């Protein structure tokens, strides 16, 4: 995966993400939209077969980079919890 900053202001961040699909970007956008400080979040693609996506975030307060980091951390924690619970559940059925 490669990241390029397209636009960066105090309240907006637009990144080009090369080599990733909606599988990664959709959960990030969903978490971002749960935050009160996020005014708008979306990802887009020029074409479904393109390997380039753009992630756009607009916030009302705080920095968009900080909010994106918080969203990614939240997803990481959720995946770790799921993995831990899945392993424990799998072991208990043996």
PDB file of N, CA, C and O in Angstrom:
ATOM      1  N   UNK A   1       0.841  -1.172   0.000  1.00  0.00           N
ATOM      2  CA  UNK A   1       0.000   0.000   0.000  1.00  0.00           C
ATOM      3  C   UNK A   1       0.889   1.239   0.000  1.00  0.00           C
ATOM      4  O   UNK A   1       1.910   1.307   0.684  1.00  0.00           O
ATOM      5  N   UNK A   2       0.468   2.190  -0.776  1.00  0.00           N
ATOM      6  CA  UNK A   2       1.173   3.465  -0.862  1.00  0.00           C
ATOM      7  C   UNK A   2       0.177   4.581  -0.572  1.00  0.00           C
ATOM      8  O   UNK A   2      -0.951   4.555  -1.065  1.00  0.00           O
ATOM      9  N   UNK A   3       0.592   5.556   0.223  1.00  0.00           N
ATOM     10  CA  UNK A   3      -0.252   6.706   0.557  1.00  0.00           C
ATOM     11  C   UNK A   3       0.376   7.978   0.008  1.00  0.00           C
ATOM     12  O   UNK A   3       1.580   8.201   0.131  1.00  0.00           O
ATOM     13  N   UNK A   4      -0.468   8.806  -0.599  1.00  0.00           N
ATOM     14  CA  UNK A   4      -0.021  10.123  -1.059  1.00  0.00           C
ATOM     15  C   UNK A   4      -1.014  11.151  -0.543  1.00  0.00           C
ATOM     16  O   UNK A   4      -2.226  10.959  -0.634  1.00  0.00           O
ATOM     17  N   UNK A   5      -0.493  12.236  -0.003  1.00  0.00           N
ATOM     18  CA  UNK A   5      -1.358  13.319   0.442  1.00  0.00           C
ATOM     19  C   UNK A   5      -1.716  14.181  -0.756  1.00  0.00           C
ATOM     20  O   UNK A   5      -0.838  14.715  -1.433  1.00  0.00           O
ATOM     21  N   UNK A   6      -3.008  14.314  -1.012  1.00  0.00           N
ATOM     22  CA  UNK A   6      -3.501  15.125  -2.120  1.00  0.00           C
ATOM     23  C   UNK A   6      -3.841  16.531  -1.622  1.00  0.00           C
ATOM     24  O   UNK A   6      -3.522  17.529  -2.267  1.00  0.00           O
ATOM     25  N   UNK A   7      -4.490  16.582  -0.473  1.00  0.00           N
ATOM     26  CA  UNK A   7      -4.910  17.865   0.099  1.00  0.00           C
ATOM     27  C   UNK A   7      -4.839  17.769   1.616  1.00  0.00           C
ATOM     28  O   UNK A   7      -5.257  16.781   2.218  1.00  0.00           O
ATOM     29  N   UNK A   8      -4.298  18.822   2.215  1.00  0.00           N
ATOM     30  CA  UNK A   8      -4.199  18.839   3.672  1.00  0.00           C
ATOM     31  C   UNK A   8      -4.370  20.278   4.150  1.00  0.00           C
ATOM     32  O   UNK A   8      -3.549  21.147   3.857  1.00  0.00           O
ATOM     33  N   UNK A   9      -5.450  20.510   4.889  1.00  0.00           N
ATOM     34  CA  UNK A   9      -5.686  21.812   5.513  1.00  0.00           C
ATOM     35  C   UNK A   9      -5.967  21.557   6.991  1.00  0.00           C
ATOM     36  O   UNK A   9      -5.871  20.427   7.469  1.00  0.00           O
ATOM     37  N   UNK A  10      -6.314  22.617   7.699  1.00  0.00           N
ATOM     38  CA  UNK A  10      -6.602  22.468   9.122  1.00  0.00           C
ATOM     39  C   UNK A  10      -7.823  21.589   9.375  1.00  0.00           C
ATOM     40  O   UNK A  10      -7.916  20.952  10.425  1.00  0.00           O
ATOM     41  N   UNK A  11      -8.762  21.547   8.429  1.00  0.00           N
ATOM     42  CA  UNK A  11     -10.009  20.808   8.634  1.00  0.00           C
ATOM     43  C   UNK A  11     -10.267  19.708   7.606  1.00  0.00           C
ATOM     44  O   UNK A  11     -11.257  18.984   7.715  1.00  0.00           O
ATOM     45  N   UNK A  12      -9.389  19.573   6.608  1.00  0.00           N
ATOM     46  CA  UNK A  12      -9.605  18.590   5.551  1.00  0.00           C
ATOM     47  C   UNK A  12      -8.344  17.774   5.282  1.00  0.00           C
ATOM     48  O   UNK A  12      -7.220  18.255   5.421  1.00  0.00           O
ATOM     49  N   UNK A  13      -8.571  16.543   4.896  1.00  0.00           N
ATOM     50  CA  UNK A  13      -7.479  15.676   4.495  1.00  0.00           C
ATOM     51  C   UNK A  13      -7.973  14.797   3.355  1.00  0.00           C
ATOM     52  O   UNK A  13      -9.027  14.168   3.450  1.00  0.00           O
ATOM     53  N   UNK A  14      -7.199  14.764   2.278  1.00  0.00           N
ATOM     54  CA  UNK A  14      -7.497  13.876   1.162  1.00  0.00           C
ATOM     55  C   UNK A  14      -6.235  13.079   0.856  1.00  0.00           C
ATOM     56  O   UNK A  14      -5.170  13.640   0.599  1.00  0.00           O
ATOM     57  N   UNK A  15      -6.380  11.767   0.890  1.00  0.00           N
ATOM     58  CA  UNK A  15      -5.265  10.867   0.639  1.00  0.00           C
ATOM     59  C   UNK A  15      -5.561  10.008  -0.574  1.00  0.00           C
ATOM     60  O   UNK A  15      -6.698   9.589  -0.789  1.00  0.00           O
ATOM     61  N   UNK A  16      -4.529   9.750  -1.367  1.00  0.00           N
ATOM     62  CA  UNK A  16      -4.632   8.754  -2.424  1.00  0.00           C
ATOM     63  C   UNK A  16      -4.016   7.479  -1.867  1.00  0.00           C
ATOM     64  O   UNK A  16      -2.885   7.479  -1.382  1.00  0.00           O
ATOM     65  N   UNK A  17      -4.769   6.405  -1.943  1.00  0.00           N
ATOM     66  CA  UNK A  17      -4.313   5.117  -1.434  1.00  0.00           C
ATOM     67  C   UNK A  17      -4.191   4.179  -2.619  1.00  0.00           C
ATOM     68  O   UNK A  17      -5.168   3.903  -3.316  1.00  0.00           O
ATOM     69  N   UNK A  18      -2.986   3.697  -2.835  1.00  0.00           N
ATOM     70  CA  UNK A  18      -2.712   2.822  -3.977  1.00  0.00           C
ATOM     71  C   UNK A  18      -2.506   1.404  -3.456  1.00  0.00           C
ATOM     72  O   UNK A  18      -1.721   1.167  -2.538  1.00  0.00           O
ATOM     73  N   UNK A  19      -3.229   0.474  -4.061  1.00  0.00           N
ATOM     74  CA  UNK A  19      -3.052  -0.930  -3.705  1.00  0.00           C
ATOM     75  C   UNK A  19      -4.035  -1.445  -2.674  1.00  0.00           C
ATOM     76  O   UNK A  19      -3.868  -2.561  -2.182  1.00  0.00           O
ATOM     77  N   UNK A  20      -5.043  -0.680  -2.333  1.00  0.00           N
ATOM     78  CA  UNK A  20      -6.072  -1.133  -1.392  1.00  0.00           C
ATOM     79  C   UNK A  20      -7.446  -0.960  -2.010  1.00  0.00           C
ATOM     80  O   UNK A  20      -7.617  -0.216  -2.975  1.00  0.00           O
ATOM     81  N   UNK A  21      -8.411  -1.646  -1.452  1.00  0.00           N
ATOM     82  CA  UNK A  21      -9.770  -1.611  -1.978  1.00  0.00           C
ATOM     83  C   UNK A  21     -10.744  -1.162  -0.893  1.00  0.00           C
ATOM     84  O   UNK A  21     -10.352  -0.720   0.187  1.00  0.00           O
ATOM     85  N   UNK A  22     -12.015  -1.292  -1.218  1.00  0.00           N
ATOM     86  CA  UNK A  22     -13.077  -0.936  -0.295  1.00  0.00           C
ATOM     87  C   UNK A  22     -13.045  -1.776   0.975  1.00  0.00           C
ATOM     88  O   UNK A  22     -13.559  -1.356   2.012  1.00  0.00           O
ATOM     89  N   UNK A  23     -12.450  -2.948   0.897  1.00  0.00           N
ATOM     90  CA  UNK A  23     -12.364  -3.833   2.050  1.00  0.00           C
ATOM     91  C   UNK A  23     -11.685  -3.145   3.227  1.00  0.00           C
ATOM     92  O   UNK A  23     -12.061  -3.378   4.376  1.00  0.00           O
ATOM     93  N   UNK A  24     -10.723  -2.327   2.967  1.00  0.00           N
ATOM     94  CA  UNK A  24     -10.046  -1.571   4.010  1.00  0.00           C
ATOM     95  C   UNK A  24     -10.708  -0.217   4.254  1.00  0.00           C
ATOM     96  O   UNK A  24     -10.873   0.196   5.401  1.00  0.00           O
ATOM     97  N   UNK A  25     -11.081   0.462   3.195  1.00  0.00           N
ATOM     98  CA  UNK A  25     -11.564   1.836   3.327  1.00  0.00           C
ATOM     99  C   UNK A  25     -12.978   1.945   3.887  1.00  0.00           C
ATOM    100  O   UNK A  25     -13.273   2.887   4.622  1.00  0.00           O
ATOM    101  N   UNK A  26     -13.846   1.013   3.561  1.00  0.00           N
ATOM    102  CA  UNK A  26     -15.212   1.097   4.047  1.00  0.00           C
ATOM    103  C   UNK A  26     -15.295   1.082   5.578  1.00  0.00           C
ATOM    104  O   UNK A  26     -15.986   1.931   6.141  1.00  0.00           O
ATOM    105  N   UNK A  27     -14.626   0.158   6.277  1.00  0.00           N
ATOM    106  CA  UNK A  27     -14.681   0.195   7.744  1.00  0.00           C
ATOM    107  C   UNK A  27     -14.091   1.481   8.332  1.00  0.00           C
ATOM    108  O   UNK A  27     -14.588   1.982   9.341  1.00  0.00           O
ATOM    109  N   UNK A  28     -13.050   2.010   7.718  1.00  0.00           N
ATOM    110  CA  UNK A  28     -12.461   3.258   8.208  1.00  0.00           C
ATOM    111  C   UNK A  28     -13.474   4.393   8.106  1.00  0.00           C
ATOM    112  O   UNK A  28     -13.650   5.159   9.054  1.00  0.00           O
ATOM    113  N   UNK A  29     -14.133   4.501   6.967  1.00  0.00           N
ATOM    114  CA  UNK A  29     -15.128   5.556   6.775  1.00  0.00           C
ATOM    115  C   UNK A  29     -16.294   5.379   7.743  1.00  0.00           C
ATOM    116  O   UNK A  29     -16.784   6.357   8.308  1.00  0.00           O
ATOM    117  N   UNK A  30     -16.744   4.134   7.940  1.00  0.00           N
ATOM    118  CA  UNK A  30     -17.847   3.893   8.868  1.00  0.00           C
ATOM    119  C   UNK A  30     -17.509   4.361  10.278  1.00  0.00           C
ATOM    120  O   UNK A  30     -18.341   4.980  10.941  1.00  0.00           O
ATOM    121  N   UNK A  31     -16.304   4.072  10.737  1.00  0.00           N
ATOM    122  CA  UNK A  31     -15.893   4.514  12.075  1.00  0.00           C
ATOM    123  C   UNK A  31     -15.778   6.036  12.117  1.00  0.00           C
ATOM    124  O   UNK A  31     -16.238   6.667  13.068  1.00  0.00           O
ATOM    125  N   UNK A  32     -15.173   6.620  11.101  1.00  0.00           N
ATOM    126  CA  UNK A  32     -15.043   8.082  11.058  1.00  0.00           C
ATOM    127  C   UNK A  32     -16.400   8.771  11.170  1.00  0.00           C
ATOM    128  O   UNK A  32     -16.534   9.773  11.872  1.00  0.00           O
ATOM    129  N   UNK A  33     -17.401   8.236  10.481  1.00  0.00           N
ATOM    130  CA  UNK A  33     -18.718   8.859  10.486  1.00  0.00           C
ATOM    131  C   UNK A  33     -19.431   8.752  11.834  1.00  0.00           C
ATOM    132  O   UNK A  33     -20.421   9.445  12.068  1.00  0.00           O
ATOM    133  N   UNK A  34     -18.940   7.902  12.708  1.00  0.00           N
ATOM    134  CA  UNK A  34     -19.508   7.788  14.058  1.00  0.00           C
ATOM    135  C   UNK A  34     -19.048   8.930  14.960  1.00  0.00           C
ATOM    136  O   UNK A  34     -19.688   9.207  15.974  1.00  0.00           O
ATOM    137  N   UNK A  35     -17.963   9.589  14.612  1.00  0.00           N
ATOM    138  CA  UNK A  35     -17.397  10.638  15.457  1.00  0.00           C
ATOM    139  C   UNK A  35     -18.114  11.970  15.233  1.00  0.00           C
ATOM    140  O   UNK A  35     -18.367  12.374  14.098  1.00  0.00           O
ATOM    141  N   UNK A  36     -18.430  12.636  16.331  1.00  0.00           N
ATOM    142  CA  UNK A  36     -19.079  13.952  16.258  1.00  0.00           C
ATOM    143  C   UNK A  36     -18.224  14.981  15.532  1.00  0.00           C
ATOM    144  O   UNK A  36     -18.754  15.849  14.838  1.00  0.00           O
ATOM    145  N   UNK A  37     -16.916  14.892  15.684  1.00  0.00           N
ATOM    146  CA  UNK A  37     -15.995  15.863  15.090  1.00  0.00           C
ATOM    147  C   UNK A  37     -15.851  15.719  13.577  1.00  0.00           C
ATOM    148  O   UNK A  37     -15.258  16.580  12.928  1.00  0.00           O
ATOM    149  N   UNK A  38     -16.386  14.644  13.016  1.00  0.00           N
ATOM    150  CA  UNK A  38     -16.276  14.416  11.577  1.00  0.00           C
ATOM    151  C   UNK A  38     -17.525  14.954  10.891  1.00  0.00           C
ATOM    152  O   UNK A  38     -18.641  14.506  11.152  1.00  0.00           O
ATOM    153  N   UNK A  39     -17.311  15.915  10.017  1.00  0.00           N
ATOM    154  CA  UNK A  39     -18.392  16.520   9.252  1.00  0.00           C
ATOM    155  C   UNK A  39     -18.718  15.675   8.018  1.00  0.00           C
ATOM    156  O   UNK A  39     -19.880  15.557   7.629  1.00  0.00           O
ATOM    157  N   UNK A  40     -17.687  15.091   7.407  1.00  0.00           N
ATOM    158  CA  UNK A  40     -17.860  14.309   6.192  1.00  0.00           C
ATOM    159  C   UNK A  40     -16.679  13.359   6.045  1.00  0.00           C
ATOM    160  O   UNK A  40     -15.538  13.727   6.324  1.00  0.00           O
ATOM    161  N   UNK A  41     -16.958  12.142   5.608  1.00  0.00           N
ATOM    162  CA  UNK A  41     -15.903  11.171   5.311  1.00  0.00           C
ATOM    163  C   UNK A  41     -16.394  10.260   4.201  1.00  0.00           C
ATOM    164  O   UNK A  41     -17.533   9.794   4.217  1.00  0.00           O
ATOM    165  N   UNK A  42     -15.521  10.013   3.240  1.00  0.00           N
ATOM    166  CA  UNK A  42     -15.889   9.154   2.121  1.00  0.00           C
ATOM    167  C   UNK A  42     -14.628   8.679   1.414  1.00  0.00           C
ATOM    168  O   UNK A  42     -13.542   9.231   1.593  1.00  0.00           O
ATOM    169  N   UNK A  43     -14.801   7.648   0.615  1.00  0.00           N
ATOM    170  CA  UNK A  43     -13.728   7.230  -0.281  1.00  0.00           C
ATOM    171  C   UNK A  43     -14.311   7.135  -1.673  1.00  0.00           C
ATOM    172  O   UNK A  43     -15.513   6.929  -1.838  1.00  0.00           O
ATOM    173  N   UNK A  44     -13.479   7.283  -2.653  1.00  0.00           N
ATOM    174  CA  UNK A  44     -13.936   7.226  -4.029  1.00  0.00           C
ATOM    175  C   UNK A  44     -12.872   6.590  -4.923  1.00  0.00           C
ATOM    176  O   UNK A  44     -11.697   6.491  -4.567  1.00  0.00           O
ATOM    177  N   UNK A  45     -13.332   6.171  -6.083  1.00  0.00           N
ATOM    178  CA  UNK A  45     -12.444   5.554  -7.056  1.00  0.00           C
ATOM    179  C   UNK A  45     -12.828   6.054  -8.441  1.00  0.00           C
ATOM    180  O   UNK A  45     -14.009   6.250  -8.730  1.00  0.00           O
ATOM    181  N   UNK A  46     -11.841   6.260  -9.289  1.00  0.00           N
ATOM    182  CA  UNK A  46     -12.125   6.670 -10.660  1.00  0.00           C
ATOM    183  C   UNK A  46     -12.815   5.562 -11.445  1.00  0.00           C
ATOM    184  O   UNK A  46     -13.645   5.818 -12.318  1.00  0.00           O
ATOM    185  N   UNK A  47     -12.452   4.324 -11.116  1.00  0.00           N
ATOM    186  CA  UNK A  47     -12.986   3.170 -11.832  1.00  0.00           C
ATOM    187  C   UNK A  47     -12.911   1.957 -10.911  1.00  0.00           C
ATOM    188  O   UNK A  47     -11.946   1.832 -10.157  1.00  0.00           O
ATOM    189  N   UNK A  48     -13.891   1.062 -10.944  1.00  0.00           N
ATOM    190  CA  UNK A  48     -13.875  -0.110 -10.054  1.00  0.00           C
ATOM    191  C   UNK A  48     -12.636  -0.988 -10.189  1.00  0.00           C
ATOM    192  O   UNK A  48     -12.237  -1.640  -9.224  1.00  0.00           O
ATOM    193  N   UNK A  49     -12.028  -1.015 -11.356  1.00  0.00           N
ATOM    194  CA  UNK A  49     -10.841  -1.856 -11.552  1.00  0.00           C
ATOM    195  C   UNK A  49      -9.539  -1.126 -11.238  1.00  0.00           C
ATOM    196  O   UNK A  49      -8.468  -1.730 -11.284  1.00  0.00           O
ATOM    197  N   UNK A  50      -9.616   0.137 -10.928  1.00  0.00           N
ATOM    198  CA  UNK A  50      -8.417   0.900 -10.584  1.00  0.00           C
ATOM    199  C   UNK A  50      -7.898   0.462  -9.219  1.00  0.00           C
ATOM    200  O   UNK A  50      -8.679   0.103  -8.338  1.00  0.00           O
ATOM    201  N   UNK A  51      -6.589   0.492  -9.051  1.00  0.00           N
ATOM    202  CA  UNK A  51      -6.020   0.166  -7.744  1.00  0.00           C
ATOM    203  C   UNK A  51      -5.777   1.424  -6.914  1.00  0.00           C
ATOM    204  O   UNK A  51      -5.104   1.372  -5.885  1.00  0.00           O
ATOM    205  N   UNK A  52      -6.321   2.545  -7.358  1.00  0.00           N
ATOM    206  CA  UNK A  52      -6.193   3.811  -6.634  1.00  0.00           C
ATOM    207  C   UNK A  52      -7.546   4.206  -6.049  1.00  0.00           C
ATOM    208  O   UNK A  52      -8.575   4.155  -6.723  1.00  0.00           O
ATOM    209  N   UNK A  53      -7.516   4.599  -4.783  1.00  0.00           N
ATOM    210  CA  UNK A  53      -8.704   5.108  -4.115  1.00  0.00           C
ATOM    211  C   UNK A  53      -8.329   6.426  -3.457  1.00  0.00           C
ATOM    212  O   UNK A  53      -7.159   6.675  -3.166  1.00  0.00           O
ATOM    213  N   UNK A  54      -9.322   7.264  -3.226  1.00  0.00           N
ATOM    214  CA  UNK A  54      -9.102   8.503  -2.489  1.00  0.00           C
ATOM    215  C   UNK A  54      -9.971   8.503  -1.248  1.00  0.00           C
ATOM    216  O   UNK A  54     -11.167   8.213  -1.303  1.00  0.00           O
ATOM    217  N   UNK A  55      -9.357   8.828  -0.142  1.00  0.00           N
ATOM    218  CA  UNK A  55     -10.055   8.950   1.135  1.00  0.00           C
ATOM    219  C   UNK A  55     -10.121  10.431   1.470  1.00  0.00           C
ATOM    220  O   UNK A  55      -9.101  11.119   1.486  1.00  0.00           O
ATOM    221  N   UNK A  56     -11.334  10.918   1.740  1.00  0.00           N
ATOM    222  CA  UNK A  56     -11.526  12.329   2.031  1.00  0.00           C
ATOM    223  C   UNK A  56     -12.191  12.470   3.396  1.00  0.00           C
ATOM    224  O   UNK A  56     -13.178  11.795   3.692  1.00  0.00           O
ATOM    225  N   UNK A  57     -11.638  13.354   4.223  1.00  0.00           N
ATOM    226  CA  UNK A  57     -12.167  13.601   5.567  1.00  0.00           C
ATOM    227  C   UNK A  57     -12.264  15.107   5.773  1.00  0.00           C
ATOM    228  O   UNK A  57     -11.334  15.851   5.463  1.00  0.00           O
ATOM    229  N   UNK A  58     -13.413  15.548   6.303  1.00  0.00           N
ATOM    230  CA  UNK A  58     -13.578  16.948   6.712  1.00  0.00           C
ATOM    231  C   UNK A  58     -14.076  16.931   8.153  1.00  0.00           C
ATOM    232  O   UNK A  58     -15.038  16.239   8.485  1.00  0.00           O
ATOM    233  N   UNK A  59     -13.404  17.707   9.001  1.00  0.00           N
ATOM    234  CA  UNK A  59     -13.730  17.714  10.430  1.00  0.00           C
ATOM    235  C   UNK A  59     -14.176  19.102  10.875  1.00  0.00           C
ATOM    236  O   UNK A  59     -13.909  20.104  10.212  1.00  0.00           O
ATOM    237  N   UNK A  60     -14.861  19.136  12.012  1.00  0.00           N
ATOM    238  CA  UNK A  60     -15.306  20.411  12.568  1.00  0.00           C
ATOM    239  C   UNK A  60     -14.331  20.934  13.603  1.00  0.00           C
ATOM    240  O   UNK A  60     -14.170  22.145  13.756  1.00  0.00           O
ATOM    241  N   UNK A  61     -13.681  20.026  14.313  1.00  0.00           N
ATOM    242  CA  UNK A  61     -12.624  20.419  15.251  1.00  0.00           C
ATOM    243  C   UNK A  61     -11.603  19.305  15.334  1.00  0.00           C
ATOM    244  O   UNK A  61     -11.831  18.201  14.840  1.00  0.00           O
ATOM    245  N   UNK A  62     -10.495  19.595  15.949  1.00  0.00           N
ATOM    246  CA  UNK A  62      -9.343  18.698  15.988  1.00  0.00           C
ATOM    247  C   UNK A  62      -8.741  18.629  14.579  1.00  0.00           C
ATOM    248  O   UNK A  62      -9.255  19.249  13.648  1.00  0.00           O
ATOM    249  N   UNK A  63      -7.678  17.890  14.436  1.00  0.00           N
ATOM    250  CA  UNK A  63      -7.011  17.759  13.136  1.00  0.00           C
ATOM    251  C   UNK A  63      -7.481  16.480  12.462  1.00  0.00           C
ATOM    252  O   UNK A  63      -7.661  15.461  13.129  1.00  0.00           O
ATOM    253  N   UNK A  64      -7.681  16.520  11.160  1.00  0.00           N
ATOM    254  CA  UNK A  64      -8.161  15.304  10.483  1.00  0.00           C
ATOM    255  C   UNK A  64      -7.201  14.125  10.624  1.00  0.00           C
ATOM    256  O   UNK A  64      -7.643  12.979  10.694  1.00  0.00           O
ATOM    257  N   UNK A  65      -5.909  14.385  10.668  1.00  0.00           N
ATOM    258  CA  UNK A  65      -4.937  13.295  10.825  1.00  0.00           C
ATOM    259  C   UNK A  65      -5.126  12.600  12.164  1.00  0.00           C
ATOM    260  O   UNK A  65      -5.057  11.373  12.249  1.00  0.00           O
ATOM    261  N   UNK A  66      -5.365  13.392  13.215  1.00  0.00           N
ATOM    262  CA  UNK A  66      -5.550  12.825  14.557  1.00  0.00           C
ATOM    263  C   UNK A  66      -6.811  11.967  14.614  1.00  0.00           C
ATOM    264  O   UNK A  66      -6.820  10.902  15.230  1.00  0.00           O
ATOM    265  N   UNK A  67      -7.859  12.435  13.975  1.00  0.00           N
ATOM    266  CA  UNK A  67      -9.113  11.682  13.974  1.00  0.00           C
ATOM    267  C   UNK A  67      -8.967  10.399  13.149  1.00  0.00           C
ATOM    268  O   UNK A  67      -9.507   9.359  13.526  1.00  0.00           O
ATOM    269  N   UNK A  68      -8.250  10.463  12.042  1.00  0.00           N
ATOM    270  CA  UNK A  68      -8.007   9.265  11.235  1.00  0.00           C
ATOM    271  C   UNK A  68      -7.192   8.247  12.031  1.00  0.00           C
ATOM    272  O   UNK A  68      -7.490   7.053  12.000  1.00  0.00           O
ATOM    273  N   UNK A  69      -6.175   8.709  12.737  1.00  0.00           N
ATOM    274  CA  UNK A  69      -5.374   7.801  13.571  1.00  0.00           C
ATOM    275  C   UNK A  69      -6.238   7.144  14.640  1.00  0.00           C
ATOM    276  O   UNK A  69      -6.094   5.952  14.910  1.00  0.00           O
ATOM    277  N   UNK A  70      -7.134   7.915  15.247  1.00  0.00           N
ATOM    278  CA  UNK A  70      -8.024   7.375  16.278  1.00  0.00           C
ATOM    279  C   UNK A  70      -8.950   6.311  15.676  1.00  0.00           C
ATOM    280  O   UNK A  70      -9.183   5.277  16.303  1.00  0.00           O
ATOM    281  N   UNK A  71      -9.476   6.549  14.480  1.00  0.00           N
ATOM    282  CA  UNK A  71     -10.356   5.582  13.826  1.00  0.00           C
ATOM    283  C   UNK A  71      -9.614   4.284  13.502  1.00  0.00           C
ATOM    284  O   UNK A  71     -10.139   3.193  13.723  1.00  0.00           O
ATOM    285  N   UNK A  72      -8.401   4.405  12.982  1.00  0.00           N
ATOM    286  CA  UNK A  72      -7.610   3.224  12.649  1.00  0.00           C
ATOM    287  C   UNK A  72      -7.276   2.442  13.913  1.00  0.00           C
ATOM    288  O   UNK A  72      -7.320   1.211  13.912  1.00  0.00           O
ATOM    289  N   UNK A  73      -6.945   3.139  14.980  1.00  0.00           N
ATOM    290  CA  UNK A  73      -6.651   2.483  16.260  1.00  0.00           C
ATOM    291  C   UNK A  73      -7.885   1.756  16.785  1.00  0.00           C
ATOM    292  O   UNK A  73      -7.785   0.635  17.284  1.00  0.00           O
ATOM    293  N   UNK A  74      -9.050   2.398  16.673  1.00  0.00           N
ATOM    294  CA  UNK A  74     -10.293   1.764  17.121  1.00  0.00           C
ATOM    295  C   UNK A  74     -10.554   0.473  16.349  1.00  0.00           C
ATOM    296  O   UNK A  74     -10.913  -0.544  16.941  1.00  0.00           O
ATOM    297  N   UNK A  75     -10.373   0.514  15.031  1.00  0.00           N
ATOM    298  CA  UNK A  75     -10.551  -0.687  14.215  1.00  0.00           C
ATOM    299  C   UNK A  75      -9.550  -1.770  14.579  1.00  0.00           C
ATOM    300  O   UNK A  75      -9.895  -2.950  14.647  1.00  0.00           O
ATOM    301  N   UNK A  76      -8.323  -1.369  14.809  1.00  0.00           N
ATOM    302  CA  UNK A  76      -7.287  -2.319  15.206  1.00  0.00           C
ATOM    303  C   UNK A  76      -7.677  -3.015  16.515  1.00  0.00           C
ATOM    304  O   UNK A  76      -7.540  -4.232  16.639  1.00  0.00           O
ATOM    305  N   UNK A  77      -8.159  -2.244  17.482  1.00  0.00           N
ATOM    306  CA  UNK A  77      -8.586  -2.810  18.766  1.00  0.00           C
ATOM    307  C   UNK A  77      -9.770  -3.756  18.593  1.00  0.00           C
ATOM    308  O   UNK A  77      -9.816  -4.809  19.229  1.00  0.00           O
ATOM    309  N   UNK A  78     -10.730  -3.390  17.736  1.00  0.00           N
ATOM    310  CA  UNK A  78     -11.889  -4.243  17.481  1.00  0.00           C
ATOM    311  C   UNK A  78     -11.470  -5.561  16.838  1.00  0.00           C
ATOM    312  O   UNK A  78     -12.005  -6.615  17.183  1.00  0.00           O
ATOM    313  N   UNK A  79     -10.525  -5.510  15.913  1.00  0.00           N
ATOM    314  CA  UNK A  79     -10.052  -6.729  15.252  1.00  0.00           C
ATOM    315  C   UNK A  79      -9.311  -7.617  16.245  1.00  0.00           C
ATOM    316  O   UNK A  79      -9.478  -8.836  16.226  1.00  0.00           O
ATOM    317  N   UNK A  80      -8.498  -7.025  17.107  1.00  0.00           N
ATOM    318  CA  UNK A  80      -7.790  -7.806  18.126  1.00  0.00           C
ATOM    319  C   UNK A  80      -8.775  -8.478  19.074  1.00  0.00           C
ATOM    320  O   UNK A  80      -8.593  -9.643  19.426  1.00  0.00           O
ATOM    321  N   UNK A  81      -9.813  -7.761  19.492  1.00  0.00           N
ATOM    322  CA  UNK A  81     -10.825  -8.324  20.376  1.00  0.00           C
ATOM    323  C   UNK A  81     -11.561  -9.463  19.686  1.00  0.00           C
ATOM    324  O   UNK A  81     -11.777 -10.517  20.284  1.00  0.00           O
ATOM    325  N   UNK A  82     -11.947  -9.255  18.437  1.00  0.00           N
ATOM    326  CA  UNK A  82     -12.619 -10.307  17.676  1.00  0.00           C
ATOM    327  C   UNK A  82     -11.734 -11.541  17.572  1.00  0.00           C
ATOM    328  O   UNK A  82     -12.195 -12.660  17.795  1.00  0.00           O
ATOM    329  N   UNK A  83     -10.476 -11.342  17.236  1.00  0.00           N
ATOM    330  CA  UNK A  83      -9.542 -12.459  17.084  1.00  0.00           C
ATOM    331  C   UNK A  83      -9.410 -13.226  18.395  1.00  0.00           C
ATOM    332  O   UNK A  83      -9.455 -14.456  18.413  1.00  0.00           O
ATOM    333  N   UNK A  84      -9.247 -12.498  19.477  1.00  0.00           N
ATOM    334  CA  UNK A  84      -9.104 -13.118  20.804  1.00  0.00           C
ATOM    335  C   UNK A  84     -10.350 -13.933  21.157  1.00  0.00           C
ATOM    336  O   UNK A  84     -10.242 -15.062  21.636  1.00  0.00           O
ATOM    337  N   UNK A  85     -11.523 -13.362  20.922  1.00  0.00           N
ATOM    338  CA  UNK A  85     -12.773 -14.060  21.221  1.00  0.00           C
ATOM    339  C   UNK A  85     -12.969 -15.267  20.303  1.00  0.00           C
ATOM    340  O   UNK A  85     -13.455 -16.310  20.741  1.00  0.00           O
ATOM    341  N   UNK A  86     -12.597 -15.129  19.054  1.00  0.00           N
ATOM    342  CA  UNK A  86     -12.729 -16.236  18.106  1.00  0.00           C
ATOM    343  C   UNK A  86     -11.824 -17.398  18.502  1.00  0.00           C
ATOM    344  O   UNK A  86     -12.253 -18.551  18.495  1.00  0.00           O
ATOM    345  N   UNK A  87     -10.587 -17.100  18.844  1.00  0.00           N
ATOM    346  CA  UNK A  87      -9.646 -18.157  19.254  1.00  0.00           C
ATOM    347  C   UNK A  87     -10.150 -18.841  20.507  1.00  0.00           C
ATOM    348  O   UNK A  87     -10.120 -20.068  20.596  1.00  0.00           O
ATOM    349  N   UNK A  88     -10.615 -18.066  21.477  1.00  0.00           N
ATOM    350  CA  UNK A  88     -11.121 -18.655  22.724  1.00  0.00           C
ATOM    351  C   UNK A  88     -12.341 -19.533  22.452  1.00  0.00           C
ATOM    352  O   UNK A  88     -12.463 -20.623  23.012  1.00  0.00           O
ATOM    353  N   UNK A  89     -13.239 -19.061  21.598  1.00  0.00           N
ATOM    354  CA  UNK A  89     -14.445 -19.826  21.256  1.00  0.00           C
ATOM    355  C   UNK A  89     -14.073 -21.105  20.496  1.00  0.00           C
ATOM    356  O   UNK A  89     -14.669 -22.160  20.714  1.00  0.00           O
ATOM    357  N   UNK A  90     -13.094 -21.001  19.614  1.00  0.00           N
ATOM    358  CA  UNK A  90     -12.667 -22.165  18.840  1.00  0.00           C
ATOM    359  C   UNK A  90     -12.043 -23.235  19.737  1.00  0.00           C
ATOM    360  O   UNK A  90     -12.260 -24.427  19.522  1.00  0.00           O
ATOM    361  N   UNK A  91     -11.281 -22.819  20.726  1.00  0.00           N
ATOM    362  CA  UNK A  91     -10.636 -23.755  21.651  1.00  0.00           C
ATOM    363  C   UNK A  91     -11.673 -24.439  22.543  1.00  0.00           C
ATOM    364  O   UNK A  91     -11.534 -25.616  22.872  1.00  0.00           O
ATOM    365  N   UNK A  92     -12.698 -23.707  22.927  1.00  0.00           N
ATOM    366  CA  UNK A  92     -13.698 -24.276  23.839  1.00  0.00           C
ATOM    367  C   UNK A  92     -14.588 -25.320  23.156  1.00  0.00           C
ATOM    368  O   UNK A  92     -15.234 -26.113  23.841  1.00  0.00           O
ATOM    369  N   UNK A  93     -14.632 -25.334  21.845  1.00  0.00           N
ATOM    370  CA  UNK A  93     -15.458 -26.317  21.117  1.00  0.00           C
ATOM    371  C   UNK A  93     -14.725 -27.608  20.838  1.00  0.00           C
ATOM    372  O   UNK A  93     -15.332 -28.559  20.345  1.00  0.00           O
ATOM    373  N   UNK A  94     -13.446 -27.672  21.137  1.00  0.00           N
ATOM    374  CA  UNK A  94     -12.663 -28.883  20.859  1.00  0.00           C
ATOM    375  C   UNK A  94     -12.906 -29.933  21.911  1.00  0.00           C
ATOM    376  O   UNK A  94     -12.332 -31.020  21.842  1.00  0.00           O
TER     377      UNK A  94
END
